[in-house]
Amino acid sequence: MIERLVLASASPRRRRLLSLLGIPFTVIAAKVDETAREDEDARELVRRLSLAKARAVAQTHGLECPIVAADTIVVLDSEVLGKPADPAEAVNMLRRLRGREHLVLSGVAVLDPASGRVASELAESVVWLRPYGEEELARYVASGDPLDKAGAYAIQHRDFSPVERVEGCYASVMGLPLCHLVRALRRLGLTPPADVPRACQEFTGHACSLAEEILAP
């Protein structure tokens, strides 16, 4: 039984998603350099950063309960799009993504400080953004919402609603692939009490066809 988790992230989206597991948790933001290494593959980047965040929190705070960490990036034409540095960069990213498909990668890691064991997962989703207009784009950027989002957009933003279609994990595009997280926890002998696929679909309003495959024994 899992008594408590630690979430190595200050992201409100990840907090909301993690709460769906039905496990009490504490939030401790991880401080790591998220710069990609030279010639580092995007998949390796998110795997490395998610694990680095978990380890950074473990080393700094001397915890005993399992630590959950994640990292999400957007990949367009083999180029990683992280969080925009300013509104101008957010506008540029959203123009490039408009009406096109791109890849969203989320790495999630669970570190058990008591045993030193680690379980990590990678979720891949293909996302198409709708052909929004310039005025819509400008209003969204002016709201400030894109500035802490990889690729400068939030899939769940109701006013802007940028996403036309998703093939993959909706929660992963939000920042935390829940079924992949459950699979990682199980590999460490930990099982959440909640019906996570059901809770996730009710929360996101997005029907999922992947949960059964991801969580198959």
Buried (B, 14 or more C-beta within 10 A) or exposed (E): EBEEBBBBBEBEBBBBBBBBBEBEBEBBEBEBEBEBEEEEBBBBBBBBBBBBBBBBBBEEEEBEBBBBBBBBBBBBEEEBBBBBEEBEBBBBBBEBBBEEEBBBBBBBBBBBBEEEEBBBBBBBBEBBBEEBEEEBBEEBBEEEBBBBBBBBBBBBBEEBBBBEEBEBBBBBBBBBBBBBBBBBBBBBEBEBEBEBBEBBBEBBEBEBEBBEEBBEE
